[in-house]
Amino acid sequence: MDQTATSELTNLTWQQAAPELADFDSVVHLYRPHIFRFLLASLGDRDAAETLTQDCFFKAYNARHTFRGDASLSTWLTTIALNLMRDHLRSRRMRFWEKTRSSSVDLVDVSDWIADNRSTPEDTVLARDRVKAVWQAVDRLSPHQRTVFLLRFVEEMELPEIAQSTGMNENTVKSHLYRALRTVRERVGGSL
């Protein structure tokens, strides 16, 4: 599937995309990076993100015939991933021990994943420090603010999609996003 076809399919509902996505492998291929990226940024744990990504597509596969098409396929899958993440966090809070962070992804390392077109090493270091500061600020947001922030700026979802995925009112999404941005700007230095 070429890049143009992929981008055209991204926002289609299941019924609209069904002829082009005859097999579920195409759905996984198209949406897995989006779901994994969201879960990894939300949890900071590569193993948990991998597991929940697989669970998301397993649930979607089992429920594919019940998809009503009220939302885009991307929104539907994000909602499943968000619910799985909430369940995971609830169960993790119930444990008496915390998982060691040896297998966790350090969100500071995410700065290595961002393309930087600058040429000088000083600019590269400054950009990485900036990304590190943003991720540290995002990590300290409330769960709702972090989720809305990540869906808006990492996954580039529109506010109505975020509202639909999270089950929040659109005005509530706007409020969480405003507070998250204000907090991140205060912690990073206001130049965002």
C-alpha positions as CSV (number, residue, x, y, z in Angstrom):
1,M,0.0,0.0,0.0
2,D,1.6,3.3,-1.0
3,Q,1.7,6.5,1.2
4,T,-1.2,8.2,-0.6
5,A,-3.5,5.3,-0.2
6,T,-2.5,4.9,3.5
7,S,-3.3,8.6,4.3
8,E,-6.6,8.4,2.4
9,L,-7.6,5.3,4.5
10,T,-6.6,6.8,7.8
11,N,-9.8,8.6,8.6
12,L,-12.3,6.2,6.9
13,T,-14.9,4.3,8.9
14,W,-14.7,0.5,8.9
15,Q,-17.6,0.2,6.4
16,Q,-16.1,2.8,4.1
17,A,-12.6,1.2,4.3
18,A,-13.9,-2.4,4.1
19,P,-13.3,-3.0,0.4
20,E,-9.7,-1.6,0.6
21,L,-9.0,-3.3,4.0
22,A,-10.3,-6.7,3.2
23,D,-8.1,-8.4,5.7
24,F,-7.4,-7.4,9.3
25,D,-3.6,-7.5,8.7
26,S,-4.0,-4.3,6.7
27,V,-5.8,-2.6,9.6
28,V,-3.0,-3.6,12.0
29,H,-0.3,-2.5,9.6
30,L,-2.0,0.9,9.1
31,Y,-2.9,1.7,12.7
32,R,-0.4,-0.1,14.9
33,P,2.2,2.6,14.9
34,H,-0.4,5.2,16.0
35,I,-1.7,3.0,18.9
36,F,1.8,1.9,20.0
37,R,3.1,5.4,20.0
38,F,0.2,6.7,22.1
39,L,0.5,3.8,24.6
40,L,4.3,4.2,24.9
41,A,4.1,7.9,25.4
42,S,1.3,7.5,28.0
43,L,2.9,4.6,30.0
44,G,6.6,5.0,29.4
45,D,6.9,1.3,29.5
46,R,7.8,-0.5,26.2
47,D,6.7,-3.9,27.4
48,A,3.3,-2.7,28.6
49,A,2.8,-0.6,25.5
50,E,3.5,-3.7,23.3
51,T,1.2,-5.9,25.3
52,L,-1.6,-3.3,25.3
53,T,-1.2,-2.7,21.6
54,Q,-1.6,-6.4,20.9
55,D,-4.6,-6.5,23.2
56,C,-6.1,-3.5,21.4
57,F,-6.0,-5.2,18.0
58,F,-7.2,-8.5,19.5
59,K,-10.2,-6.8,21.0
60,A,-10.8,-4.9,17.8
61,Y,-10.6,-8.0,15.7
62,N,-13.1,-9.8,18.0
63,A,-15.5,-6.8,17.9
64,R,-15.0,-5.8,14.3
65,H,-18.5,-6.8,13.3
66,T,-20.0,-4.6,16.0
67,F,-18.3,-1.5,14.8
68,R,-21.1,1.0,14.0
69,G,-19.1,3.6,12.1
70,D,-20.1,6.4,14.4
71,A,-16.4,7.4,14.5
72,S,-13.4,6.9,12.3
73,L,-11.5,3.6,12.6
74,S,-8.6,5.5,14.2
75,T,-10.9,7.0,16.9
76,W,-12.4,3.6,17.6
77,L,-9.1,1.9,18.0
78,T,-7.8,4.8,20.2
79,T,-10.8,4.4,22.4
80,I,-10.1,0.7,22.8
81,A,-6.4,1.5,23.6
82,L,-7.4,4.2,26.1
83,N,-9.7,1.9,27.9
84,L,-7.0,-0.9,28.0
85,M,-4.6,1.7,29.4
86,R,-7.0,2.8,32.1
87,D,-7.6,-0.9,33.1
88,H,-3.8,-1.5,33.2
89,L,-3.2,1.6,35.4
90,R,-6.0,0.6,37.7
91,S,-4.6,-2.9,38.1
92,R,-1.1,-1.6,38.5
93,R,-2.2,0.6,41.4
94,M,-3.6,-2.4,43.2
95,R,-0.3,-4.2,43.2
96,F,1.9,-4.0,46.3
97,W,5.1,-3.8,44.3
98,E,6.1,-1.7,41.4
99,K,7.6,-3.1,38.3
100,T,11.3,-2.4,37.9
101,R,12.1,0.3,35.5
102,S,14.9,-1.6,33.9
103,S,12.7,-2.5,30.9
104,S,11.0,0.8,30.8
105,V,11.6,3.4,28.1
106,D,13.1,6.6,29.5
107,L,11.0,9.4,28.0
108,V,14.2,11.4,27.7
109,D,15.3,8.9,25.1
110,V,12.3,9.9,23.0
111,S,14.2,13.0,22.0
112,D,16.4,10.7,19.8
113,W,13.3,9.8,17.8
114,I,12.6,13.4,16.7
115,A,14.1,14.5,13.4
116,D,16.4,17.5,13.7
117,N,17.4,19.4,10.6
118,R,19.9,21.6,12.3
119,S,23.5,21.2,11.5
120,T,25.5,22.2,14.6
121,P,26.1,19.9,17.6
122,E,25.1,22.7,19.9
123,D,21.7,23.1,18.2
124,T,21.2,19.3,18.5
125,V,22.0,19.4,22.3
126,L,19.7,22.4,22.8
127,A,16.9,20.7,21.0
128,R,17.3,17.4,23.0
129,D,17.4,19.4,26.2
130,R,14.2,21.2,25.2
131,V,12.4,17.9,24.3
132,K,13.6,16.4,27.6
133,A,12.2,19.3,29.5
134,V,8.8,19.0,27.7
135,W,8.6,15.2,28.4
136,Q,9.5,15.8,32.0
137,A,6.7,18.4,32.3
138,V,4.2,16.2,30.5
139,D,5.1,13.3,32.8
140,R,4.0,15.4,35.8
141,L,0.6,16.3,34.3
142,S,-2.6,14.8,35.7
143,P,-3.7,11.7,33.9
144,H,-6.5,13.5,32.0
145,Q,-4.3,16.4,31.1
146,R,-1.5,14.0,29.9
147,T,-3.9,11.9,27.8
148,V,-5.4,14.9,26.1
149,F,-2.0,16.5,25.6
150,L,-0.6,13.3,24.0
151,L,-3.6,12.7,21.8
152,R,-3.5,16.3,20.6
153,F,0.2,16.8,20.1
154,V,1.7,13.4,19.6
155,E,-1.1,11.7,17.7
156,E,-2.4,15.0,16.2
157,M,-6.0,14.2,16.9
158,E,-8.6,17.0,16.6
159,L,-10.6,18.0,19.7
160,P,-13.8,16.3,18.7
161,E,-11.9,13.0,18.1
162,I,-10.2,13.3,21.5
163,A,-13.6,13.9,23.1
164,Q,-15.1,10.9,21.4
165,S,-12.1,8.7,22.2
166,T,-11.9,9.7,25.9
167,G,-15.7,10.0,26.5
168,M,-15.2,13.5,27.7
169,N,-17.2,16.6,26.7
170,E,-15.4,18.6,24.1
171,N,-15.3,21.6,26.5
172,T,-13.8,19.4,29.1
173,V,-11.1,18.3,26.6
174,K,-10.4,22.0,25.8
175,S,-10.1,22.8,29.6
176,H,-7.7,19.9,30.2
177,L,-5.6,20.9,27.1
178,Y,-5.5,24.5,28.2
179,R,-4.3,23.6,31.7
180,A,-1.8,21.1,30.3
181,L,-0.3,23.7,27.9
182,R,-0.2,26.3,30.7
183,T,1.6,23.8,33.0
184,V,4.1,22.7,30.4
185,R,4.9,26.2,29.4
186,E,5.4,27.2,33.0
187,R,7.7,24.3,33.6
188,V,9.7,24.6,30.3
189,G,10.0,28.3,30.2
190,G,7.1,29.7,28.3
191,S,8.5,29.6,24.8
192,L,6.3,26.8,23.5
